Amino acid sequence: MKFVSYWHDTAPAFVGGATGPVAGHYDVAVIGAGFTGLGAARKLAEDGRAVVVLEAQHVGFGASGRNGGHLNNGIAHSYLGASAEYGAEKARALYRAFDAGIDTIERLVSEEGIDCAFRRAGKLKLASKPQHFEGIARNFEAIHAEVDPETALLSRDDLGREIGSDQFHGAMLQKKSAMMHMGGFVTGLADAARRRGAVIHEHAPVTARREHGRGWELHTPRGKVTADKVLLATGAYTTDAFGWFRRRIVPVGSFLLATRPLTTDEVAATMPGNRTCVTSMNIGNYFRLAPDNRLIFGGRARFSARSDQQSDAKSGAVLRRALAQIFPHLAEVQVDYCWGGMVDMTQDRYPRAGFADGVHYSMGYSGHGAQIATHMGEIMADLIVGRIDRNPFADLPWNAVPLHTGKPWFLPLVGLYYKALDKLQ
């Protein structure tokens, strides 16, 4: 079993990185070479701006290359809850922003010829308990009537043609949801940004910054650059150089397994609908088939702010038990990959984007960034050059998490709370 991301291991590496020292002056410096940063860099370079991307590790190292491979449309929150908190108009705008995120990915895949197995698959929100189905049904009624008619409510009997498990009591189907090979997409996006003229430095973490005229001087172990404007797109991997954001982002581990490729019969017995699936538990699971028919199965598993081989292995054992419960016929299936990564959670699990502490930013996707991060990169590019403000999260307040300085000491307590909720609800 490999303790590496399946997406990293099965995608071509980015080979267009700058090899010289980190130096020069740029219109915009983008920190982080994930979906957000690369989406912004591509658009800025296409517009003729001088752009440098500074990545601490390699292209797609963080959440963009460590996720479950889902592109799920609509907000992950309760739509009814969002309407109650922000009003119906804002709830619809937030829902549609995630839809637009998938449209942006589909457009870029076509325009840039990115080989990433993009497919509109549809998503199932699976009810793990009978009472959960009642809540899903109420949410569906509002979504279907107000914002997304491309949805359907599936009964327990309907699920027989979708998923080979008797653990669920119905589901909502969101038909616009998609899936893709995340490693293939992020490498293709980096190639596209480079072709447009963006300079991409890998292994160049920003260790310090200081004001420089009207802009910033950014220091890395390989040299320094100056830039008129900065976009911070580091999410859960944000460093101490940006403490304002560290106090507002809670890094939480999310962990995954990938089985060996399933046989044709096993696919038919496991995921005949071939969609993305998410369960309704607070500490739930998410899963889909990979392009080579592996089952990619993930979840929170443990409330940890660490992702290394030891932590990933512990979480992998938890996931293995959950997989066997949902799909007993795969209880002994060989697991080829086990990996984890950090999710950038906000207190209310809504993303944040805008301008603060002297830099532009987009982050806090809270485990649902794959579908909207590239889109937000383009939105931030427009905002940076003053073209148009399409930021769907502009008016959401963002207060610091009480007693949090970047290291989430309270995660075990949060885990106990959600475990108790799952038992009671």
C-alpha positions in Angstrom: 0.0 0.0 0.0 1.3 3.4 -0.9 0.9 6.3 1.5 0.7 8.9 -1.2 -2.2 10.6 -2.9 -3.7 8.6 -5.8 -4.1 11.8 -7.7 -0.4 12.7 -7.3 0.8 9.2 -8.2 -1.3 8.7 -11.3 -1.0 12.1 -13.0 1.9 13.5 -15.0 4.1 15.8 -13.0 4.3 19.5 -13.9 7.5 20.1 -15.7 7.2 23.8 -16.6 8.4 25.3 -13.3 11.0 28.1 -13.3 14.4 26.8 -12.5 16.3 30.0 -11.7 16.3 32.0 -8.6 13.2 33.7 -7.2 13.6 37.3 -8.3 12.1 40.2 -10.1 9.1 42.5 -9.9 5.6 41.5 -10.9 2.2 43.0 -11.2 0.7 40.2 -9.0 2.3 37.5 -6.9 0.1 34.5 -6.2 1.0 32.4 -3.2 -0.1 28.7 -3.6 -0.2 26.6 -6.8 -3.5 24.9 -6.2 -6.8 25.4 -8.1 -7.4 28.9 -6.8 -3.9 30.2 -7.4 -3.5 28.7 -10.8 -6.9 29.7 -11.9 -6.1 33.3 -11.0 -2.6 33.1 -12.5 -3.9 31.8 -15.8 -6.5 34.6 -16.2 -4.1 37.3 -15.0 -1.4 36.2 -17.5 -4.0 35.9 -20.2 -4.9 39.5 -19.5 -1.3 40.5 -20.0 -0.3 41.0 -16.4 3.2 39.9 -15.1 2.4 37.1 -12.7 4.6 34.9 -10.4 3.3 31.9 -8.5 5.1 30.9 -5.4 4.4 27.3 -4.2 5.9 25.9 -1.1 6.0 22.3 -2.4 4.9 21.2 -5.9 1.9 22.1 -8.1 -1.2 20.6 -6.5 0.5 19.5 -3.3 -2.2 20.6 -0.9 -6.0 20.2 -0.9 -6.2 20.4 -4.8 -4.3 17.1 -5.0 -5.5 15.4 -1.8 -9.3 15.4 -2.1 -11.9 12.9 -3.0 -12.3 13.8 -6.7 -15.8 15.2 -6.3 -17.2 18.3 -8.1 -20.5 18.6 -6.3 -22.8 21.4 -7.3 -24.8 23.6 -4.9 -23.9 24.5 -1.3 -23.0 21.7 1.1 -25.0 23.4 3.8 -28.7 23.0 4.3 -30.3 25.3 1.7 -33.1 25.9 4.1 -30.6 26.9 6.7 -28.8 29.2 4.4 -32.1 30.9 3.5 -33.0 31.3 7.1 -29.6 32.8 8.0 -29.0 35.0 4.9 -32.3 35.3 3.1 -33.6 33.4 0.0 -31.8 35.7 -2.5 -28.4 35.2 -0.9 -29.0 31.5 -0.5 -29.7 31.2 -4.2 -26.6 33.2 -5.1 -24.4 31.0 -2.9 -25.9 27.8 -4.5 -25.4 29.1 -8.0 -21.8 30.1 -7.3 -20.9 26.5 -6.8 -22.8 25.6 -10.0 -20.8 28.2 -11.8 -17.6 26.7 -10.4 -18.2 23.5 -12.2 -19.1 25.3 -15.4 -15.8 27.1 -15.2 -13.9 23.8 -14.9 -15.8 22.3 -17.8 -14.9 25.4 -19.9 -11.2 25.3 -19.0 -11.0 21.5 -19.7 -12.4 22.2 -23.2 -10.4 25.4 -23.9 -7.1 24.1 -22.7 -7.5 20.5 -23.8 -6.9 19.2 -20.2 -6.8 15.4 -19.9 -8.6 14.8 -16.6 -11.6 12.5 -17.2 -14.1 15.3 -16.5 -17.7 13.9 -16.4 -21.1 15.2 -15.3 -21.9 12.3 -13.1 -24.5 13.6 -10.6 -24.2 13.5 -6.8 -26.1 11.4 -4.3 -26.7 12.8 -0.8 -27.4 9.6 1.0 -29.6 9.4 4.1 -27.8 7.3 6.8 -30.9 7.3 9.0 -34.7 7.4 8.3 -35.0 10.8 10.0 -32.1 12.1 7.8 -34.2 11.3 4.8 -37.0 13.5 6.1 -34.6 16.4 6.4 -33.1 15.7 2.9 -36.7 15.6 1.5 -37.5 19.0 3.0 -34.3 20.5 1.7 -34.9 19.0 -1.8 -38.4 20.5 -2.0 -37.0 24.0 -1.5 -34.0 23.5 -3.8 -36.0 21.9 -6.6 -38.6 24.7 -6.5 -36.4 27.7 -6.0 -32.9 27.2 -7.5 -32.2 23.8 -9.1 -34.8 21.8 -11.0 -32.1 19.4 -12.1 -32.6 17.5 -8.8 -34.5 14.4 -7.9 -35.6 12.7 -4.6 -34.8 8.9 -4.6 -36.5 6.5 -2.3 -34.8 3.6 -0.6 -36.1 1.3 -3.4 -34.7 3.7 -6.0 -31.2 3.3 -4.6 -31.0 -0.2 -5.8 -30.0 0.9 -9.3 -27.5 3.5 -7.9 -25.5 1.9 -5.1 -24.8 -1.7 -3.9 -25.5 -1.1 -0.2 -28.5 -1.5 2.1 -27.2 1.1 4.6 -29.2 4.0 3.2 -32.8 5.2 3.4 -33.1 7.4 0.3 -31.1 10.2 -1.3 -31.2 13.5 -3.1 -29.7 13.4 -6.6 -28.1 16.7 -7.9 -27.6 16.0 -11.6 -25.2 18.8 -12.4 -22.5 17.5 -10.1 -19.3 16.1 -11.8 -16.1 14.3 -11.2 -12.6 14.4 -12.6 -9.0 13.3 -12.1 -7.7 16.0 -9.8 -4.1 15.5 -10.5 -4.6 15.6 -14.2 -6.6 18.8 -13.9 -4.2 20.7 -11.7 -1.2 19.8 -13.8 -3.1 20.8 -16.9 -4.1 24.1 -15.3 -0.5 24.8 -14.4 0.5 24.1 -17.9 -2.1 26.5 -19.2 -1.0 29.3 -16.8 2.6 28.8 -17.9 1.7 28.9 -21.6 -0.1 32.3 -20.9 3.1 33.6 -19.4 2.8 33.0 -15.7 6.1 32.2 -13.9 5.7 29.3 -11.5 8.2 28.6 -8.8 7.9 25.3 -7.0 9.7 24.6 -3.7 9.5 28.3 -2.9 7.7 28.9 0.4 7.0 32.5 1.4 8.8 32.8 4.7 8.4 36.5 5.3 6.9 39.6 3.8 7.5 43.3 4.2 5.9 46.4 2.6 7.6 47.6 -0.5 6.3 50.9 -1.9 2.7 50.3 -2.6 3.1 46.6 -2.7 5.0 43.8 -1.0 8.4 42.1 -0.9 8.1 38.4 -0.5 11.0 36.3 0.8 11.6 32.6 0.0 14.7 30.4 0.6 15.4 30.7 -3.1 15.3 34.5 -3.3 12.7 37.3 -3.1 10.3 39.1 -5.4 8.4 42.3 -5.3 4.8 42.7 -6.4 2.2 45.4 -6.6 -0.5 43.1 -5.4 -0.6 39.7 -3.7 -3.2 36.9 -3.8 -3.0 34.4 -0.9 -4.4 31.0 -2.0 -2.9 28.7 0.6 -6.0 27.5 2.6 -5.1 25.1 5.4 -1.4 25.3 4.4 -1.2 29.1 5.3 2.0 29.9 7.2 2.9 32.1 10.2 3.8 34.9 7.7 0.0 35.4 7.4 -1.2 35.2 11.0 -4.4 37.2 10.4 -5.6 34.3 8.2 -4.2 31.5 10.5 -6.5 32.8 13.3 -9.5 32.4 11.1 -8.7 29.0 9.4 -9.0 25.7 11.2 -6.9 23.0 9.5 -8.7 19.7 9.8 -7.4 16.4 8.4 -9.5 14.5 5.8 -8.4 11.0 4.8 -8.9 8.6 1.9 -8.3 5.1 0.6 -8.2 3.8 -2.9 -8.8 0.2 -3.5 -7.3 -1.9 -6.3 -9.2 -1.6 -9.6 -12.5 -3.3 -9.2 -13.7 -6.0 -11.7 -16.7 -5.4 -13.9 -18.8 -7.5 -11.6 -17.6 -5.7 -8.5 -18.4 -2.3 -10.1 -21.9 -3.5 -10.9 -22.3 -4.7 -7.3 -20.9 -1.6 -5.7 -21.5 1.6 -7.7 -23.8 0.8 -10.7 -24.8 4.5 -10.9 -21.2 5.6 -11.0 -21.9 8.9 -9.3 -20.3 10.9 -6.4 -21.8 9.9 -3.1 -21.8 11.7 0.3 -23.5 10.3 3.5 -25.6 12.4 5.8 -23.7 11.8 9.1 -21.7 14.6 10.7 -18.7 12.3 10.7 -19.6 10.8 7.4 -18.0 9.3 4.3 -17.8 10.2 0.6 -16.9 7.9 -2.2 -16.7 7.5 -6.0 -15.1 5.3 -8.7 -11.8 6.4 -10.1 -11.2 6.4 -13.9 -9.5 3.0 -13.5 -12.5 1.7 -11.4 -10.8 1.9 -8.0 -13.2 2.8 -5.2 -12.0 6.1 -3.7 -13.4 6.2 -0.2 -12.9 9.0 2.3 -14.0 10.8 5.4 -13.0 12.8 8.4 -12.1 9.5 10.2 -10.3 11.3 13.0 -10.3 14.9 14.1 -6.7 15.5 13.6 -4.6 18.5 12.4 -1.9 16.1 11.2 -1.4 14.3 7.9 1.7 12.1 7.8 2.1 8.4 7.3 1.4 7.5 10.9 -1.7 9.7 11.1 -2.9 8.6 7.7 -2.5 4.9 8.6 -4.5 5.3 11.7 -7.2 7.1 9.8 -7.0 4.5 7.0 -7.9 1.8 9.5 -11.0 3.7 10.6 -12.0 4.2 6.9 -11.5 0.5 6.2 -14.0 -0.4 8.8 -16.5 2.1 7.4 -16.0 0.8 3.9 -16.7 -2.8 5.1 -19.9 -1.6 6.8 -21.3 0.1 3.7 -20.0 -2.4 1.2 -19.6 -5.8 3.1 -18.6 -7.5 -0.2 -15.5 -5.4 -0.3 -14.5 -6.0 3.3 -11.3 -7.8 2.3 -10.6 -5.9 -0.9 -7.0 -4.9 -1.4 -6.2 -1.2 -0.7 -3.5 0.3 -2.9 -3.4 3.9 -1.6 -3.9 5.6 1.7 -3.5 9.4 2.1 -4.6 12.5 3.8 -4.6 16.2 3.6 -5.7 19.3 5.4 -9.0 21.0 4.9 -9.3 24.8 5.5 -12.4 25.1 7.7 -14.1 28.3 8.8 -16.4 28.5 11.8 -19.6 28.5 9.7 -18.1 26.3 6.9 -18.7 29.0 4.2 -15.7 30.2 2.1 -14.2 33.6 2.4 -12.7 35.8 -0.3 -11.8 39.5 -0.5 -9.0 41.8 0.7 -7.6 41.9 4.2 -4.2 42.4 5.9 -2.8 44.0 2.8 -3.5 41.1 0.4 -6.3 39.6 -1.7 -7.4 36.1 -0.6 -9.8 33.2 -1.3 -9.9 30.3 1.0 -11.9 28.6 3.7 -13.6 26.2 1.3 -14.2 23.8 4.2 -13.9 20.6 2.3 -15.9 21.7 -0.8 -13.3 23.7 -2.7 -12.6 21.5 -5.7 -15.8 22.6 -7.4 -15.4 26.3 -6.8 -11.7 27.1 -6.2 -10.7 27.5 -9.9 -13.8 29.7 -10.4 -12.8 31.9 -7.4 -9.3 32.2 -8.8 -10.8 33.8 -11.9 -13.1 36.0 -9.8 -10.2 37.2 -7.8 -8.2 37.9 -10.9 -11.0 40.2 -12.1 -11.2 41.8 -8.7 -7.4 42.4 -8.5 -7.3 44.3 -11.9 -10.5 46.2 -11.0 -12.5 44.8 -13.9 -15.6 43.6 -12.0 -16.6 42.4 -8.5 -18.4 39.0 -8.8 -17.3 37.8 -5.3 -20.2 35.7 -3.9 -18.7 35.8 -0.4 -17.9 39.5 -0.2 -20.4 40.4 2.5 -19.8 37.5 4.8 -18.2 38.6 8.1 -15.0 36.8 9.1 -14.1 36.9 12.8 -11.1 35.2 14.3 -11.8 31.8 16.0 -11.7 32.5 19.8 -8.5 31.2 21.4 -7.1 30.0 18.1 -3.7 31.0 16.8 -3.2 28.5 14.1 -2.9 25.2 15.9 -6.3 23.8 16.6 -5.9 22.3 20.1 -9.7 21.9 20.4 -10.2 19.4 17.5 -10.6 16.3 19.8 -13.4 18.1 21.6 -15.1 19.0 18.3 -14.8 15.3 17.3 -16.5 14.2 20.5 -19.3 16.7 19.9 -20.0 15.5 16.4 -19.8 11.9 17.5 -22.5 12.6 20.1 -24.7 14.4 17.5 -24.4 11.4 15.2 -25.7 9.1 18.0 -28.5 11.3 19.0 -29.8 12.6 15.6 
